[in-house]
Amino acid sequence: MTEKKMLERIVVDPNIKVGKPVIKGTRLTVEYILGLLAQDASFEEIIEEYAGLTKEDIQACLYFATKSLQSTVFMPLPLESA
């Protein structure tokens, strides 16, 4: 899938989820999908849970996040004391 096709799967609309990036045709945010993946959910589990979602939609979330981070400057997160 081309970069353009992947990015077309993600939309930003101020009327949907306060303008957070979502998978086109859904109210599932990129942030939410990334959170599921971070909690060790598999592509298959996510697709099974959300009818109509595809592997390509999840890949588009990962690609969108990658592109979004390319021009970001990071500062270390403070570690909480135990």
N, CA and C atoms as an extended XYZ file, in Angstrom:
246
Properties=species:S:1:pos:R:3:atomname:S:1:resname:S:1:resid:I:1 pbc="F F F"
N         0.855       -1.159        0.000 N   MET     1
C         0.000        0.000        0.000 CA  MET     1
C         0.913        1.238        0.000 C   MET     1
N         0.568        2.221       -0.809 N   THR     2
C         1.383        3.426       -0.894 CA  THR     2
C         1.189        4.311        0.341 C   THR     2
N         2.151        5.206        0.542 N   GLU     3
C         2.061        6.133        1.673 CA  GLU     3
C         0.760        6.937        1.593 C   GLU     3
N         0.460        7.425        0.403 N   LYS     4
C        -0.744        8.245        0.228 CA  LYS     4
C        -1.996        7.460        0.596 C   LYS     4
N        -2.082        6.217        0.139 N   LYS     5
C        -3.256        5.376        0.442 CA  LYS     5
C        -3.384        5.138        1.942 C   LYS     5
N        -2.234        4.930        2.616 N   MET     6
C        -2.296        4.710        4.056 CA  MET     6
C        -2.799        5.963        4.766 C   MET     6
N        -2.268        7.114        4.391 N   LEU     7
C        -2.659        8.353        5.054 CA  LEU     7
C        -4.099        8.737        4.751 C   LEU     7
N        -4.639        8.289        3.621 N   GLU     8
C        -6.047        8.562        3.295 CA  GLU     8
C        -7.000        7.829        4.230 C   GLU     8
N        -6.518        6.803        4.910 N   ARG     9
C        -7.350        6.037        5.845 CA  ARG     9
C        -7.536        6.760        7.179 C   ARG     9
N        -6.713        7.781        7.417 N   ILE    10
C        -6.777        8.544        8.673 CA  ILE    10
C        -7.321        9.931        8.365 C   ILE    10
N        -8.320       10.346        9.132 N   VAL    11
C        -8.917       11.674        8.919 CA  VAL    11
C        -8.920       12.474       10.221 C   VAL    11
N        -8.881       13.784       10.042 N   VAL    12
C        -8.968       14.697       11.177 CA  VAL    12
C       -10.140       15.624       10.896 C   VAL    12
N       -11.145       15.556       11.754 N   ASP    13
C       -12.353       16.367       11.589 CA  ASP    13
C       -12.695       16.936       12.965 C   ASP    13
N       -12.764       18.265       13.080 N   PRO    14
C       -13.047       18.852       14.389 CA  PRO    14
C       -14.380       18.401       14.989 C   PRO    14
N       -15.264       17.844       14.177 N   ASN    15
C       -16.562       17.374       14.667 CA  ASN    15
C       -16.534       15.923       15.137 C   ASN    15
N       -15.405       15.261       14.955 N   ILE    16
C       -15.271       13.864       15.389 CA  ILE    16
C       -14.136       13.786       16.395 C   ILE    16
N       -14.461       13.360       17.601 N   LYS    17
C       -13.469       13.179       18.665 CA  LYS    17
C       -12.597       14.418       18.862 C   LYS    17
N       -13.216       15.571       18.781 N   VAL    18
C       -12.558       16.859       19.015 CA  VAL    18
C       -11.334       17.047       18.108 C   VAL    18
N       -11.392       16.502       16.910 N   GLY    19
C       -10.313       16.707       15.950 CA  GLY    19
C        -9.140       15.762       16.070 C   GLY    19
N        -9.258       14.753       16.940 N   LYS    20
C        -8.179       13.761       17.011 CA  LYS    20
C        -8.186       12.931       15.731 C   LYS    20
N        -7.029       12.469       15.280 N   PRO    21
C        -6.985       11.610       14.085 CA  PRO    21
C        -7.734       10.303       14.344 C   PRO    21
N        -8.627        9.950       13.415 N   VAL    22
C        -9.409        8.714       13.524 CA  VAL    22
C        -9.302        7.917       12.231 C   VAL    22
N        -9.631        6.648       12.328 N   ILE    23
C        -9.712        5.810       11.139 CA  ILE    23
C       -10.958        6.229       10.378 C   ILE    23
N       -10.797        6.506        9.112 N   LYS    24
C       -11.890        6.992        8.262 CA  LYS    24
C       -13.115        6.086        8.393 C   LYS    24
N       -14.270        6.725        8.585 N   GLY    25
C       -15.526        5.987        8.685 CA  GLY    25
C       -15.799        5.420       10.065 C   GLY    25
N       -14.919        5.735       11.030 N   THR    26
C       -15.111        5.232       12.394 CA  THR    26
C       -14.927        6.389       13.380 C   THR    26
N       -15.096        6.071       14.643 N   ARG    27
C       -14.771        7.009       15.717 CA  ARG    27
C       -13.598        6.457       16.528 C   ARG    27
N       -12.856        5.545       15.927 N   LEU    28
C       -11.693        4.948       16.587 CA  LEU    28
C       -10.471        5.824       16.322 C   LEU    28
N        -9.898        6.361       17.401 N   THR    29
C        -8.742        7.232       17.228 CA  THR    29
C        -7.465        6.421       17.009 C   THR    29
N        -6.521        7.069       16.351 N   VAL    30
C        -5.199        6.471       16.170 CA  VAL    30
C        -4.610        6.178       17.552 C   VAL    30
N        -4.765        7.115       18.456 N   GLU    31
C        -4.254        6.969       19.818 CA  GLU    31
C        -4.827        5.710       20.481 C   GLU    31
N        -6.119        5.469       20.312 N   TYR    32
C        -6.766        4.307       20.931 CA  TYR    32
C        -6.196        3.003       20.360 C   TYR    32
N        -6.064        2.947       19.044 N   ILE    33
C        -5.535        1.735       18.396 CA  ILE    33
C        -4.097        1.491       18.837 C   ILE    33
N        -3.287        2.544       18.904 N   LEU    34
C        -1.904        2.390       19.363 CA  LEU    34
C        -1.869        1.903       20.808 C   LEU    34
N        -2.789        2.403       21.623 N   GLY    35
C        -2.878        1.944       23.008 CA  GLY    35
C        -3.200        0.464       23.103 C   GLY    35
N        -4.115        0.005       22.258 N   LEU    36
C        -4.432       -1.428       22.244 CA  LEU    36
C        -3.208       -2.255       21.867 C   LEU    36
N        -2.489       -1.798       20.845 N   LEU    37
C        -1.275       -2.509       20.424 CA  LEU    37
C        -0.226       -2.502       21.541 C   LEU    37
N        -0.094       -1.381       22.237 N   ALA    38
C         0.871       -1.272       23.331 CA  ALA    38
C         0.519       -2.214       24.483 C   ALA    38
N        -0.773       -2.529       24.621 N   GLN    39
C        -1.221       -3.457       25.662 CA  GLN    39
C        -1.200       -4.905       25.173 C   GLN    39
N        -0.510       -5.110       24.042 N   ASP    40
C        -0.272       -6.451       23.491 CA  ASP    40
C        -1.465       -7.063       22.767 C   ASP    40
N        -2.441       -6.251       22.376 N   ALA    41
C        -3.525       -6.785       21.540 CA  ALA    41
C        -2.953       -7.042       20.147 C   ALA    41
N        -3.365       -8.121       19.548 N   SER    42
C        -2.894       -8.438       18.196 CA  SER    42
C        -3.806       -7.763       17.171 C   SER    42
N        -3.310       -7.652       15.947 N   PHE    43
C        -4.132       -7.113       14.862 CA  PHE    43
C        -5.444       -7.899       14.798 C   PHE    43
N        -5.335       -9.224       14.889 N   GLU    44
C        -6.505      -10.087       14.761 CA  GLU    44
C        -7.529       -9.815       15.863 C   GLU    44
N        -7.047       -9.632       17.084 N   GLU    45
C        -7.959       -9.352       18.204 CA  GLU    45
C        -8.680       -8.020       18.005 C   GLU    45
N        -7.958       -7.018       17.535 N   ILE    46
C        -8.564       -5.704       17.313 CA  ILE    46
C        -9.591       -5.779       16.193 C   ILE    46
N        -9.250       -6.454       15.124 N   ILE    47
C       -10.169       -6.591       13.985 CA  ILE    47
C       -11.421       -7.357       14.396 C   ILE    47
N       -11.247       -8.388       15.213 N   GLU    48
C       -12.385       -9.183       15.689 CA  GLU    48
C       -13.316       -8.336       16.569 C   GLU    48
N       -12.737       -7.449       17.354 N   GLU    49
C       -13.518       -6.622       18.285 CA  GLU    49
C       -14.270       -5.494       17.576 C   GLU    49
N       -13.716       -4.984       16.485 N   TYR    50
C       -14.305       -3.824       15.805 CA  TYR    50
C       -14.650       -4.186       14.358 C   TYR    50
N       -15.908       -4.494       14.151 N   ALA    51
C       -16.396       -4.906       12.833 CA  ALA    51
C       -16.057       -3.858       11.785 C   ALA    51
N       -15.605       -4.312       10.657 N   GLY    52
C       -15.297       -3.416        9.545 CA  GLY    52
C       -13.865       -2.921        9.531 C   GLY    52
N       -13.162       -3.055       10.654 N   LEU    53
C       -11.772       -2.625       10.724 CA  LEU    53
C       -10.909       -3.637        9.982 C   LEU    53
N        -9.870       -3.155        9.322 N   THR    54
C        -8.994       -4.049        8.554 CA  THR    54
C        -7.547       -3.931        9.036 C   THR    54
N        -6.760       -4.900        8.619 N   LYS    55
C        -5.326       -4.883        8.915 CA  LYS    55
C        -4.714       -3.592        8.371 C   LYS    55
N        -5.156       -3.178        7.202 N   GLU    56
C        -4.637       -1.960        6.580 CA  GLU    56
C        -4.963       -0.718        7.408 C   GLU    56
N        -6.122       -0.706        8.065 N   ASP    57
C        -6.478        0.417        8.945 CA  ASP    57
C        -5.488        0.521       10.108 C   ASP    57
N        -5.149       -0.615       10.679 N   ILE    58
C        -4.215       -0.631       11.808 CA  ILE    58
C        -2.820       -0.229       11.337 C   ILE    58
N        -2.416       -0.733       10.189 N   GLN    59
C        -1.121       -0.345        9.630 CA  GLN    59
C        -1.092        1.161        9.360 C   GLN    59
N        -2.207        1.711        8.912 N   ALA    60
C        -2.293        3.149        8.653 CA  ALA    60
C        -2.101        3.936        9.949 C   ALA    60
N        -2.629        3.431       11.055 N   CYS    61
C        -2.426        4.087       12.355 CA  CYS    61
C        -0.947        4.114       12.709 C   CYS    61
N        -0.281        2.998       12.522 N   LEU    62
C         1.149        2.934       12.811 CA  LEU    62
C         1.936        3.884       11.905 C   LEU    62
N         1.578        3.917       10.645 N   TYR    63
C         2.269        4.788        9.696 CA  TYR    63
C         2.021        6.256       10.030 C   TYR    63
N         0.776        6.589       10.361 N   PHE    64
C         0.432        7.959       10.719 CA  PHE    64
C         1.254        8.403       11.932 C   PHE    64
N         1.346        7.536       12.931 N   ALA    65
C         2.120        7.861       14.134 CA  ALA    65
C         3.595        8.053       13.784 C   ALA    65
N         4.119        7.198       12.934 N   THR    66
C         5.510        7.309       12.506 CA  THR    66
C         5.765        8.641       11.826 C   THR    66
N         4.900        9.001       10.895 N   LYS    67
C         5.056       10.270       10.174 CA  LYS    67
C         4.912       11.451       11.128 C   LYS    67
N         4.003       11.350       12.073 N   SER    68
C         3.770       12.435       13.023 CA  SER    68
C         4.979       12.674       13.921 C   SER    68
N         5.718       11.624       14.220 N   LEU    69
C         6.856       11.739       15.125 CA  LEU    69
C         8.150       12.171       14.442 C   LEU    69
N         8.180       12.140       13.123 N   GLN    70
C         9.416       12.439       12.411 CA  GLN    70
C         9.953       13.837       12.684 C   GLN    70
N         9.100       14.800       12.870 N   SER    71
C         9.577       16.170       13.072 CA  SER    71
C         9.394       16.642       14.514 C   SER    71
N         9.229       15.708       15.419 N   THR    72
C         8.998       16.043       16.818 CA  THR    72
C        10.311       16.059       17.596 C   THR    72
N        10.472       17.047       18.428 N   VAL    73
C        11.620       17.117       19.327 CA  VAL    73
C        11.173       16.562       20.673 C   VAL    73
N        11.968       15.679       21.223 N   PHE    74
C        11.591       15.027       22.470 CA  PHE    74
C        12.412       15.525       23.639 C   PHE    74
N        11.734       15.572       24.752 N   MET    75
C        12.410       15.826       26.029 CA  MET    75
C        12.191       14.582       26.878 C   MET    75
N        13.181       14.208       27.662 N   PRO    76
C        13.006       12.999       28.482 CA  PRO    76
C        11.835       13.161       29.446 C   PRO    76
N        11.097       12.084       29.622 N   LEU    77
C        10.008       12.080       30.594 CA  LEU    77
C        10.614       11.901       31.986 C   LEU    77
N        10.141       12.668       32.955 N   PRO    78
C        10.678       12.497       34.313 CA  PRO    78
C        10.229       11.154       34.886 C   PRO    78
N        11.140       10.498       35.547 N   LEU    79
C        10.819        9.227       36.195 CA  LEU    79
C        10.231        9.532       37.569 C   LEU    79
N         9.156        8.835       37.879 N   GLU    80
C         8.537        9.012       39.197 CA  GLU    80
C         9.372        8.305       40.247 C   GLU    80
N         9.502        8.927       41.409 N   SER    81
C        10.247        8.277       42.506 CA  SER    81
C         9.380        7.192       43.108 C   SER    81
N        10.024        6.161       43.511 N   ALA    82
C         9.314        5.025       44.111 CA  ALA    82
C         8.946        5.273       45.524 C   ALA    82
